[in-house]
């Protein structure tokens, strides 16, 4: 009897092990994770475009082009201006704080993750100026001279103001070293913090920290350095080959991978770098403007280690439009490795078809094998990563 029971128990144990083995060998699903969204080529192209437009409110009868850009062409970033260059009039996108807040809310009704950017450096380059009822911010040169506490105070004030308005991208700080104090667009209008590269680095770090605190992306500019220039890239090509100094790289080298603690996450102190339209044969002997140069983009990525978003300076500026067609400038920017193409639509003319034209160029590049679809996806993912995964959404 005992022997029979042992045999039966042994059989049942083996049967149980066999059943368990079969269960383990089945392709049972893991605990479900959040699905990773897949984006179309068109959606990824849209994420590479930073677009300017006219209008202080969204109106299907007046500015359908920006509504269509966001809704139909998946544009992921816009840039706001106070001054409309083609017409020479003020109030392009800005009248006052309440109007601007409404505009940002209207824009996000079409894309809640939209990057809304503005040039708010302080001093001469302040789109949010006293004219529209905003507080005056001293120039970069003045802020650096006032000391770190004052600089941090004004940066904090700026970050809080942008966050309250609904703006989450500031095209600042200016990281140009004041090599030439008479440079018409940098030193001559006090946009540089200092002639000392280390002081520039310190000031850029403070500005970036305060923006990060308020969920605003900072964009350092203008790589690889515009402070030694004698000309204005708004008007035409500028060659800094003989005036540029290697110390102008120092702010970028030191800040490429700085992180700001914002529990429970660490976020990039500087999320974006803007490339300039300057020619610098010390870094690229071919003489291409930095914004269109694969060599200079690669230097920023591979030598300095910057893994954030690389954005071109405005492709409507004279340095570009005087030398290249719109289609050529777009294609060369992509080939150079830019993640975001700045299409301000605020140059000599205003083009309601600018976004469809840009999308067509990039899509044809992929279809013709000039650039891979994976390359487009990588740039789009950089933008999404900094906005979403690193918690840079507005709160």
Number of C-alpha atoms within 10 A of each C-alpha: 5 6 7 9 10 11 11 10 11 12 12 12 12 11 12 12 12 12 12 11 11 10 11 10 9 8 7 8 6 6 5 6 6 5 6 6 6 8 12 11 17 17 19 26 26 27 28 28 27 24 27 23 25 23 17 20 19 19 13 11 7 11 16 13 22 25 19 16 24 23 15 15 20 21 27 27 25 23 22 23 23 22 17 20 16 12 13 8 10 14 17 19 22 24 16 17 16 10 15 20 19 16 20 20 18 16 23 16 13 16 16 13 17 24 28 23 25 20 19 21 23 26 19 16 18 19 22 27 19 12 14 14 11 14 14 15 23 18 20 28 20 19 25 20 14 12 11 15 12 14 23 19 15 19 24 21 16 25 29 19 17 24 19 15 18 24 26 25 28 24 19 26 31 26 32 30 31 27 24 18 21 17 19 16 21 26 25 14 17 24 26 28 28 26 19 14 21 16 16 25 23 16 26 26 25 20 27 30 27 24 28 27 19 23 25 31 31 28 27 28 23 24 27 31 29 36 31 24 27 18 19 19 22 19 13 17 21 20 22 20 18 11 14 22 16 11 15 25 20 20 26 24 16 16 21 22 17 16 18 18 13 15 7 7 12 14 23 25 27 30 28 27 28 26 27 23 31 28 26 25 18 15 16 17 11 12 16 20 22 28 32 27 26 20 17 25 21 15 16 22 17 11 11 17 16 24 16 21 23 27 25 27 25 26 24 21 22 19 22 24 19 12 12 14 11 17 14 14 20 24 19 17 22 25 17 19 23 25 28 28 25 24 25 22 24 23 19 14 12 18 13 16 11 17 24 15 15 20 21 13 17 25 17 13 17 16 12 10 9 12 17 12 18 12 16 25 19 13 23 24 19 21 24 20 15 19 22 14 13 15 17 24 19 18 9
